[in-house]
């Protein structure tokens, strides 16, 4: 079988470079960028909490908070929904909120827990919050 693709065994030094062998292990750089990405998502969540507490988005801009976040932040609707969901539901889920604030949960893990417990309330929500956050 003939392959029309020709790949060099050696890759570029960094993404965007055109040739040459890798001179550095790129995994460390990727890990650093992913940590920065998580930290930026946490800062966005904090700012979104302030916007939600302020409550003037619709009267000032004509958009809901998640619409405004999607428009200004150029976020897909699903990402804006994540922030809105966390802002609305985390106060009722103190264990998950604490683990998120202390860095024991990522933002995406917290979203999964909160989204899974959307239909719950009261004592059932507290029990699920405690179990889900610790699992």
MODELLER restraints for C-alpha pairs under 7 A, 6 or more apart:
rsr = mdl.restraints
at = mdl.atoms
rsr.add(forms.Gaussian(group=physical.xy_distance, feature=features.Distance(at['CA:10:A'], at['CA:20:A']), mean=6.46, stdev=0.5))
rsr.add(forms.Gaussian(group=physical.xy_distance, feature=features.Distance(at['CA:10:A'], at['CA:21:A']), mean=4.83, stdev=0.5))
rsr.add(forms.Gaussian(group=physical.xy_distance, feature=features.Distance(at['CA:10:A'], at['CA:22:A']), mean=6.97, stdev=0.5))
rsr.add(forms.Gaussian(group=physical.xy_distance, feature=features.Distance(at['CA:11:A'], at['CA:19:A']), mean=6.37, stdev=0.5))
rsr.add(forms.Gaussian(group=physical.xy_distance, feature=features.Distance(at['CA:11:A'], at['CA:20:A']), mean=6.19, stdev=0.5))
rsr.add(forms.Gaussian(group=physical.xy_distance, feature=features.Distance(at['CA:11:A'], at['CA:21:A']), mean=5.25, stdev=0.5))
rsr.add(forms.Gaussian(group=physical.xy_distance, feature=features.Distance(at['CA:11:A'], at['CA:22:A']), mean=5.85, stdev=0.5))
rsr.add(forms.Gaussian(group=physical.xy_distance, feature=features.Distance(at['CA:12:A'], at['CA:18:A']), mean=5.74, stdev=0.5))
rsr.add(forms.Gaussian(group=physical.xy_distance, feature=features.Distance(at['CA:12:A'], at['CA:19:A']), mean=4.80, stdev=0.5))
rsr.add(forms.Gaussian(group=physical.xy_distance, feature=features.Distance(at['CA:12:A'], at['CA:20:A']), mean=5.20, stdev=0.5))
rsr.add(forms.Gaussian(group=physical.xy_distance, feature=features.Distance(at['CA:12:A'], at['CA:21:A']), mean=5.62, stdev=0.5))
rsr.add(forms.Gaussian(group=physical.xy_distance, feature=features.Distance(at['CA:12:A'], at['CA:22:A']), mean=5.54, stdev=0.5))
rsr.add(forms.Gaussian(group=physical.xy_distance, feature=features.Distance(at['CA:13:A'], at['CA:20:A']), mean=6.53, stdev=0.5))
rsr.add(forms.Gaussian(group=physical.xy_distance, feature=features.Distance(at['CA:13:A'], at['CA:21:A']), mean=6.03, stdev=0.5))
rsr.add(forms.Gaussian(group=physical.xy_distance, feature=features.Distance(at['CA:13:A'], at['CA:22:A']), mean=4.15, stdev=0.5))
rsr.add(forms.Gaussian(group=physical.xy_distance, feature=features.Distance(at['CA:13:A'], at['CA:23:A']), mean=5.64, stdev=0.5))
rsr.add(forms.Gaussian(group=physical.xy_distance, feature=features.Distance(at['CA:13:A'], at['CA:24:A']), mean=6.78, stdev=0.5))
rsr.add(forms.Gaussian(group=physical.xy_distance, feature=features.Distance(at['CA:45:A'], at['CA:83:A']), mean=6.06, stdev=0.5))
rsr.add(forms.Gaussian(group=physical.xy_distance, feature=features.Distance(at['CA:49:A'], at['CA:87:A']), mean=5.90, stdev=0.5))
rsr.add(forms.Gaussian(group=physical.xy_distance, feature=features.Distance(at['CA:57:A'], at['CA:63:A']), mean=6.42, stdev=0.5))
rsr.add(forms.Gaussian(group=physical.xy_distance, feature=features.Distance(at['CA:57:A'], at['CA:64:A']), mean=6.29, stdev=0.5))
rsr.add(forms.Gaussian(group=physical.xy_distance, feature=features.Distance(at['CA:57:A'], at['CA:65:A']), mean=5.93, stdev=0.5))
rsr.add(forms.Gaussian(group=physical.xy_distance, feature=features.Distance(at['CA:58:A'], at['CA:64:A']), mean=5.24, stdev=0.5))
rsr.add(forms.Gaussian(group=physical.xy_distance, feature=features.Distance(at['CA:66:A'], at['CA:80:A']), mean=5.29, stdev=0.5))
rsr.add(forms.Gaussian(group=physical.xy_distance, feature=features.Distance(at['CA:66:A'], at['CA:81:A']), mean=6.35, stdev=0.5))
rsr.add(forms.Gaussian(group=physical.xy_distance, feature=features.Distance(at['CA:66:A'], at['CA:84:A']), mean=6.30, stdev=0.5))
rsr.add(forms.Gaussian(group=physical.xy_distance, feature=features.Distance(at['CA:69:A'], at['CA:75:A']), mean=6.97, stdev=0.5))
rsr.add(forms.Gaussian(group=physical.xy_distance, feature=features.Distance(at['CA:69:A'], at['CA:80:A']), mean=6.10, stdev=0.5))
rsr.add(forms.Gaussian(group=physical.xy_distance, feature=features.Distance(at['CA:70:A'], at['CA:76:A']), mean=6.09, stdev=0.5))
rsr.add(forms.Gaussian(group=physical.xy_distance, feature=features.Distance(at['CA:70:A'], at['CA:77:A']), mean=5.99, stdev=0.5))
rsr.add(forms.Gaussian(group=physical.xy_distance, feature=features.Distance(at['CA:70:A'], at['CA:80:A']), mean=5.72, stdev=0.5))
rsr.add(forms.Gaussian(group=physical.xy_distance, feature=features.Distance(at['CA:82:A'], at['CA:111:A']), mean=6.29, stdev=0.5))
rsr.add(forms.Gaussian(group=physical.xy_distance, feature=features.Distance(at['CA:86:A'], at['CA:111:A']), mean=6.52, stdev=0.5))
rsr.add(forms.Gaussian(group=physical.xy_distance, feature=features.Distance(at['CA:86:A'], at['CA:114:A']), mean=6.97, stdev=0.5))
rsr.add(forms.Gaussian(group=physical.xy_distance, feature=features.Distance(at['CA:89:A'], at['CA:114:A']), mean=6.66, stdev=0.5))
rsr.add(forms.Gaussian(group=physical.xy_distance, feature=features.Distance(at['CA:90:A'], at['CA:97:A']), mean=5.65, stdev=0.5))
rsr.add(forms.Gaussian(group=physical.xy_distance, feature=features.Distance(at['CA:93:A'], at['CA:126:A']), mean=6.54, stdev=0.5))
rsr.add(forms.Gaussian(group=physical.xy_distance, feature=features.Distance(at['CA:93:A'], at['CA:129:A']), mean=5.77, stdev=0.5))
rsr.add(forms.Gaussian(group=physical.xy_distance, feature=features.Distance(at['CA:95:A'], at['CA:129:A']), mean=6.31, stdev=0.5))
rsr.add(forms.Gaussian(group=physical.xy_distance, feature=features.Distance(at['CA:95:A'], at['CA:130:A']), mean=5.92, stdev=0.5))
rsr.add(forms.Gaussian(group=physical.xy_distance, feature=features.Distance(at['CA:95:A'], at['CA:133:A']), mean=6.52, stdev=0.5))
rsr.add(forms.Gaussian(group=physical.xy_distance, feature=features.Distance(at['CA:96:A'], at['CA:110:A']), mean=6.57, stdev=0.5))
rsr.add(forms.Gaussian(group=physical.xy_distance, feature=features.Distance(at['CA:96:A'], at['CA:129:A']), mean=6.36, stdev=0.5))
rsr.add(forms.Gaussian(group=physical.xy_distance, feature=features.Distance(at['CA:96:A'], at['CA:133:A']), mean=5.33, stdev=0.5))
rsr.add(forms.Gaussian(group=physical.xy_distance, feature=features.Distance(at['CA:99:A'], at['CA:105:A']), mean=5.61, stdev=0.5))
rsr.add(forms.Gaussian(group=physical.xy_distance, feature=features.Distance(at['CA:100:A'], at['CA:106:A']), mean=6.36, stdev=0.5))
rsr.add(forms.Gaussian(group=physical.xy_distance, feature=features.Distance(at['CA:100:A'], at['CA:107:A']), mean=6.86, stdev=0.5))
rsr.add(forms.Gaussian(group=physical.xy_distance, feature=features.Distance(at['CA:100:A'], at['CA:110:A']), mean=6.70, stdev=0.5))
rsr.add(forms.Gaussian(group=physical.xy_distance, feature=features.Distance(at['CA:113:A'], at['CA:132:A']), mean=6.49, stdev=0.5))
rsr.add(forms.Gaussian(group=physical.xy_distance, feature=features.Distance(at['CA:117:A'], at['CA:125:A']), mean=6.80, stdev=0.5))
